[in-house]
Amino acid sequence: MPKKHIEQTIKSVIEQKCSEIEYIVVDGASTDKTLNIIRKYESKITKWISEPDKGIADAMNKGIRYYDENDREGSKSHIRDSVSVFW
């Protein structure tokens, strides 16, 4: 994804009016300027990970695993509700 799209996507999420967003960014060990853009907004990002992955599904699973392991509300329904938006 071109770096301008990464920044547009990050801005789109952080400009949301909802205050209860946990924003997890999973990057597949980019070698372009993507990490610079992520670092620029890291104070608005709950967690970001940059490491090799096996594609988009692997990256999404990493984000879900992080959320699952750090579920502050103690309710697995948050993941189910979040995933249902996509499926």
N, C-alpha and C positions, 0 to 999 in steps of 0.2 A: 504494500500500500504506500503510495507516495507520502512523503512526510507532511505535506500540507493537509492531507486528509486526517492524519493522526492528530494534528493540532486542532483541526475543526471538530473532530470527534470528542476530544478531551474538553474543549470549550463548551460544546453542546451539553455534555453531562454536567459540568460544574456550574453552568448557568441555570440549571433547573431550579425551580422554586421549592421543590421538596427538600426538606432538611434531613431526611432520614436515609440518604443514599450512602451505601458503602461502596466505594468505587475501587474495584480491583482491576489492575491492568497487567496482562500477561503478554510479554514480548518474547519472541523466539530468538533471542540473542542477536538482535539487529546489529549490523556493522555500519549502518548509515547514521544519520543524525537523530534517529528516533529517540535514543536514550537522553539526548540533550533536551528534547521537547518534553519527555516524561519528567525529567528532573526540574524543568522550569515550573511545572505544575504540581510537584510532589506534595506540597503542603495541602493540596485539595484532594489527593488520592489516598485512599485508606491503606492500600498495599499495592506495591508493584514488584513484579518478578521479571527478570530477564535471564533466560537460559534456553538452551536448545530444546525444541519440542518436536513432536512428530506430526505437526499440522494443527489446523484450527480446532478439531475435536479434542486433541490432547491439551491444547492451551485452555479451552473452555473447562475441561475436567480439572486442570490445575487450579483454576479460579474457584470452581465449586468446592474442591477439596479444601482450599484455604478457608473459604467461608464456613464450611461444615466444621472444621477444626476450631474455628474461632467464633462460633455462634454464641453471641453474648446473651441472646434471649432464651437460649435453651430449647428452641423449637425448630425441629427439622422442617416444619411446614413452610418456613421462609424460603428454603431451597425449592420445594415443590411449587410454591406460588410463583417464584421467579422463573423457573424453567417452563411453567405452563404458558408464560407469555410467548415463548419462542416456539412451542410445539402445539 
